[in-house]
């Protein structure tokens, strides 16, 4: 999956009807590209470790939040963010409709 480039070792997809489940293993120091979720709504649970989420708005402002094992966060079609892990983590993502092929990634400076 190009969104996470080569710095994510395991990305597993399971599509069930109009829903998609994605399990991601984040190695230490990994991060996604800046991206949105197309027309999908999402729910992400941190299964182990901790991840950070940097959210952007159209004006370029950002907010950074850290989530630890057992915590969760949501994504909407308006969410533009980066997700990464300093020390490694495993996350489970639920999307509807499926996000495969509908996401947009952004250059670092966009």
N, C-alpha and C positions, 0 to 999 in steps of 0.2 A: 504494500500500500504506500504510494508515494507521499502521502500526507505526513507520515512519520519517517520517511526516508529510510536510511539504513540503521538508524539508531534505536529502533524498536525491534526486538528479536522475535516477538510472537504477536501476531494479530490474527484472531480467529473470528470468522463471521458465521452466523446462523440466521437464515431468513425464514420466518414463519408467517406466511400470509402477508399482511400489511405491516409487519413488525420486523425489526432486525435486532439481534443481540451480538455484541462485539466484546471479546475479552482481549485486553491489551496488557502485555508485560512490558513495563517501562524499565529499562536498565538504568543504573545510576548515571546521572548527567544527561539523560535524554529529554527531548522536547519535540512537540509537534511543530509544524509550520503554522503561521497565523491562518485561520480558516473559519468558515461559517458552516452551517448545517443544512444548506439548501432550504427546502420547505419542511424539514423534519423538526419534531420536538424530541428532546432527549432527556434521559435520566441516567446519571453516572454514579456508581457506588465504588468507593475505594475498598478493595478487599484486603489488601496488605500494603504496608509502607505508607508513604504520603506523597501527594501530588500538589503542584501549584497550578493555579489557573490565572492567567492574565487576560482580563476582558477589556475590549476596546469599544468605544462608541464612534459614531461617524465623525465626530470632531477630533478624534485621536486621543482623547483622554483614556486613562486606563486605571484599573483597579486590580490588585493582586490579592488572592485568597489562598490559604493553604488548607488542604483537606487531608485528614488522617483516616486510617482504617476504621470502617464503620460509618464514616460520614459520606454525604452525597451532595450532588449539585445538579441543576437542570440546565438544559440548553433550549433555546427557542429559535425559530427561523431568523431572528434578529441578532442572535449571539455571534460575535466575532471574537475569537479567543485563541490562546496558546495554552497547551497543557503539557506539563513536564514533571520530572521527578529528580531531585538532587541525589537521593540515596537508593532509588529503585522502588517500584510499586507494581501492583496488579490492580487493574480497574475493570469493571463490568459495565457496559453501556447498553441501554435499551433505546431504540429509535422507532418512531412511527411518523410518516411512512419511512421505509428503509432509506438510509443516506447514501448507500453505494451509488456512485456516479452522479450525485446531485450537489456535492460539496464544492465550494470555491476556496482555493488557497490564495494568499496574498503575499507579495514580495515583502521583505523586511521593512522597506521604506514606505509602503502604501498605507 
